[in-house]
Amino acid sequence: MFFSPTMIFALVLIVLAIIFAVKSVKVVPQQTAWIIERLGKYRCTLNPGLNFIIPFIDRVAYKHSLKEIPLDTPSQVCITKDNTQLSVDGVLFFQVTDPQRASYGTSNYILAITQLAQTTLRSVVGKMELDKTFEERDAINTSVVAAIDEAALNWGVKVLRYEIKDLTPPAVILQAMQQQITAEREKRALIAESEGKKQEQINLATGEKEALIATSEGEKQAEINKAQGQAQATLIVANATASAIDAIAKSIGQDGGQTAVNLRVAEQYVEAFANLAKTNNTLIVPANLGDMTSMISSAMKIVQANNTSK
């Protein structure tokens, strides 16, 4: 087939038009920013979606992801305030907030952030003692983020957070720390044991004290009850005796009472000597045993004297 120069020229124009159209259309993905340079100079930033540029004059110089990016910082050896070596590594989370500054603020913002994170971490750890570095990880993370974020503003980058992944002291320090932990646990165990024994002794002493108090209270109540019983018995006996004496006195005052008293005294007198003879080998006999009448008369005088006094 023969193509004339006009057809060839037309085909060339069509191909160039197609290439021009393809080169002029740029589709930017979501959460992405493209930096456009025109003849080597910054022209604009293409946002996500369909965009048009001038081919062969404009070019895509940089492509930046606007997503949050995790960045591992290499492990490094830091010297603590008490001159102890400590191997530290972490992860840094950042996000590009200004694509133009991220393109022209530094030649490599990722390398700049990494280096700044390492130097800041060494500075922060150097102000702390070894034990504090394990206790104050949050303080270290906050200090690193604050220092990097201030410098990263000129690079169009926002540092979101920094997390320490691992703190590794030398093996000798680890062994010493393990011994310290073991000693501390043994100390706590001994303290707990002594506190238990102390509490046991206190409980035993308290129990014994309460038992003694309860026993003494019981004995006290028993004595009180006994005394009250004896007092009531004495009172009853006294009342009975008084009643008997009163009855006897009334009987004596009646007709024939005096004769009855004389008879009763004589009977008791004879009965007393009879019992005395039964229980003793030796018999004591009054000198005037034969004068029974005088003895009864004496007893009656005593009874009459009592009645007169009443």
C-alpha positions in Angstrom: 0.0 0.0 0.0 1.3 3.4 -0.9 0.9 6.3 1.6 1.2 9.8 0.3 3.2 12.4 2.3 -0.1 14.1 3.2 -1.4 10.9 4.8 1.9 10.2 6.6 1.8 13.7 8.0 -1.8 13.3 9.1 -1.0 10.0 10.8 2.0 11.6 12.6 -0.3 14.4 13.8 -2.8 11.9 15.0 -0.2 10.0 16.9 1.2 13.1 18.4 -2.3 14.3 19.4 -2.9 11.0 21.1 0.4 11.1 22.9 -0.2 14.7 23.9 -3.7 13.9 25.2 -2.4 10.9 27.2 0.5 13.0 28.6 -1.8 15.9 29.6 -4.2 13.8 31.7 -3.1 12.9 35.2 -5.2 10.9 37.6 -4.0 11.3 41.2 -5.0 8.6 43.7 -6.8 9.4 47.0 -4.5 10.5 49.9 -1.7 11.4 47.4 -0.2 14.7 46.2 1.8 15.2 43.1 4.2 18.1 42.7 4.3 19.6 39.2 7.3 21.5 37.8 7.2 23.6 34.7 10.6 24.0 33.1 12.3 23.0 36.3 10.3 25.4 38.5 7.5 24.5 41.0 4.1 25.2 39.3 1.4 23.5 41.4 0.3 20.5 43.5 -2.1 18.1 42.0 -4.9 17.0 44.3 -6.6 13.6 44.1 -8.8 13.1 41.0 -8.5 14.1 37.4 -5.9 16.8 36.5 -4.5 18.2 33.3 -1.0 19.4 32.6 0.9 20.6 29.5 3.0 17.7 28.2 6.7 18.1 27.7 6.6 21.4 29.6 5.1 20.3 32.9 6.3 17.2 34.6 5.6 15.3 37.8 8.6 16.0 40.0 7.5 14.4 43.3 4.8 12.1 44.5 3.9 12.1 48.2 1.6 9.9 50.2 -0.5 11.8 52.7 -1.2 8.7 54.8 0.3 8.1 58.2 3.6 6.4 57.7 5.4 4.2 60.3 9.2 4.5 60.2 11.5 2.2 62.0 14.5 4.0 63.6 17.7 1.9 63.7 18.9 0.6 67.0 21.5 2.7 68.6 23.6 2.7 71.8 22.8 5.5 74.2 24.7 6.5 77.4 22.6 7.1 80.4 23.3 9.7 83.2 24.9 7.0 85.3 27.3 6.1 82.4 25.5 2.9 81.4 25.2 1.8 77.8 21.7 1.2 76.6 20.6 -0.1 73.2 17.4 1.6 72.1 15.3 1.3 69.0 11.8 2.6 68.2 9.2 3.4 65.6 8.2 6.8 64.4 4.8 7.8 63.0 4.6 10.8 60.7 2.5 12.3 58.0 3.2 14.7 55.1 1.1 17.8 55.6 2.7 20.2 53.1 3.8 18.4 49.9 5.6 21.5 48.6 7.9 21.8 51.7 8.4 18.0 51.7 9.7 18.3 48.2 11.9 21.4 48.5 12.5 21.8 52.3 15.0 18.9 52.5 16.6 16.5 50.0 15.3 13.5 52.0 12.8 14.2 54.8 12.7 10.5 55.8 16.4 10.5 56.4 16.3 13.8 58.1 13.5 12.6 60.5 15.4 9.4 61.2 18.6 11.2 62.1 16.9 13.8 64.2 15.0 11.1 66.1 18.2 9.3 66.9 20.1 12.3 68.1 17.1 13.5 70.1 16.7 10.1 71.7 20.4 10.1 72.7 20.0 13.5 74.3 16.9 12.6 76.3 18.3 9.2 77.5 21.5 10.9 78.5 19.6 13.1 81.0 18.1 10.0 82.8 19.5 7.3 85.0 19.1 3.7 83.9 16.2 2.8 86.2 14.3 6.0 85.1 14.5 5.0 81.4 12.4 1.9 82.0 9.9 3.8 84.2 9.5 6.9 82.0 9.1 5.6 78.5 6.1 7.9 78.0 8.2 10.9 78.9 11.0 9.9 76.5 8.5 9.4 73.7 6.9 12.8 74.4 10.3 14.6 74.4 11.4 13.0 71.1 8.1 13.9 69.4 8.2 17.5 70.6 11.8 18.0 69.4 11.3 16.3 66.0 7.9 18.0 65.3 9.4 21.5 65.8 12.1 20.9 63.3 9.9 18.9 60.9 7.6 21.9 60.3 10.1 23.2 57.7 10.0 19.9 56.0 6.2 19.8 55.6 6.0 16.8 57.9 3.9 16.3 61.0 5.4 13.9 63.6 2.4 12.2 65.3 4.1 9.9 67.9 7.2 8.0 68.7 7.2 4.6 70.5 10.2 2.9 72.0 10.2 -0.8 71.0 13.0 -2.1 73.1 15.5 -1.0 75.7 18.3 -3.5 76.1 21.1 -2.9 78.6 24.3 -5.0 78.5 24.2 -8.6 79.8 26.1 -7.7 82.9 23.6 -5.0 83.8 20.7 -7.4 83.1 22.2 -10.0 85.4 22.7 -7.3 88.1 19.1 -6.1 87.7 17.8 -9.7 87.9 19.8 -10.2 91.2 18.4 -6.9 92.5 14.8 -8.0 91.6 15.4 -11.4 93.2 16.7 -9.7 96.4 13.8 -7.4 96.5 11.3 -10.2 96.2 13.1 -12.1 98.9 13.0 -9.0 101.1 9.3 -8.6 100.5 8.7 -12.3 101.3 10.6 -12.0 104.6 8.7 -8.8 105.5 5.4 -10.5 104.7 6.4 -13.5 106.8 7.4 -11.3 109.7 4.2 -9.3 109.5 2.3 -12.6 109.5 4.1 -13.8 112.6 3.5 -10.4 114.3 -0.2 -10.5 113.5 -0.3 -14.1 114.8 1.2 -13.1 118.1 -1.1 -10.1 118.3 -4.1 -12.3 117.7 -3.0 -14.9 120.2 -2.3 -12.2 122.9 -5.7 -10.6 122.1 -7.4 -14.0 122.4 -5.7 -14.8 125.7 -6.6 -11.4 127.0 -10.2 -11.7 126.0 -10.3 -15.2 127.5 -8.9 -14.0 130.8 -11.3 -11.1 130.9 -14.2 -13.5 130.2 -13.0 -15.9 132.9 -12.6 -13.1 135.4 -16.0 -11.7 134.5 -17.4 -15.2 135.0 -15.7 -15.6 138.4 -16.9 -12.1 139.4 -20.5 -12.9 138.5 -20.2 -16.3 140.3 -19.0 -14.6 143.4 -21.7 -12.0 143.1 -24.3 -14.7 142.7 -22.9 -16.7 145.6 -22.8 -13.6 147.9 -26.4 -12.7 146.9 -27.4 -16.3 147.6 -25.8 -16.3 151.0 -27.3 -12.9 151.8 -30.8 -14.1 150.8 -30.2 -17.4 152.8 -29.1 -15.3 155.8 -32.1 -13.0 155.4 -34.5 -16.0 155.2 -32.9 -17.6 158.3 -33.1 -14.3 160.2 -36.7 -13.8 159.2 -37.6 -17.4 160.2 -35.8 -16.9 163.5 -37.5 -13.7 164.1 -40.8 -15.2 163.3 -40.1 -18.2 165.6 -39.1 -15.8 168.5 -42.2 -13.7 167.9 -44.4 -16.8 168.0 -42.7 -18.0 171.2 -43.1 -14.6 172.8 -46.8 -14.6 171.9 -47.2 -18.1 173.2 -45.6 -17.2 176.5 -48.0 -14.3 177.0 -51.0 -16.7 176.7 -52.6 -18.7 179.6 -50.4 -21.7 180.5 -47.5 -20.3 178.4 -45.2 -19.9 181.3 -45.8 -23.4 182.5 -45.1 -24.7 179.0 -41.8 -22.8 178.8 -40.7 -24.2 182.2 -41.5 -27.7 180.9 -39.7 -27.2 177.7 -36.6 -25.8 179.4 -36.5 -28.8 181.8 -36.8 -31.2 178.9 -34.0 -29.6 176.9 -31.9 -29.5 180.0 -32.3 -33.2 180.6 -31.9 -34.0 176.9 -28.7 -32.1 176.8 -27.1 -34.1 179.6 -28.4 -37.3 178.0 -26.7 -36.5 174.7 -23.6 -35.5 176.5 -23.4 -38.8 178.2 -23.7 -40.6 174.9 -21.0 -38.8 172.9 -18.3 -38.3 175.6 -16.4 -40.5 177.9 -16.1 -37.8 180.5 -19.3 -36.4 181.9 -19.4 -32.9 183.3 -22.0 -32.5 186.0 -23.0 -29.2 187.6 -22.5 -28.7 191.3 -26.2 -28.1 191.9 -27.5 -30.9 189.6 -30.1 -31.8 192.2 -31.5 -28.3 192.3 -33.4 -28.5 189.0 -36.0 -26.0 190.1 -33.5 -23.2 190.7 -32.0 -23.7 187.2 -35.4 -23.6 185.5 -36.3 -20.5 187.6 -33.1 -18.8 186.4 -33.9 -19.6 182.7 -37.4 -18.3 183.1 -36.1 -15.0 184.6 -34.1 -14.5 181.5 -37.2 -15.1 179.3 -39.3 -12.7 181.4 -36.6 -10.0 181.2 -36.6 -10.3 177.4 -40.4 -10.0 177.3 -40.3 -6.9 179.6 -37.7 -5.2 177.3 -40.0 -5.7 174.3 
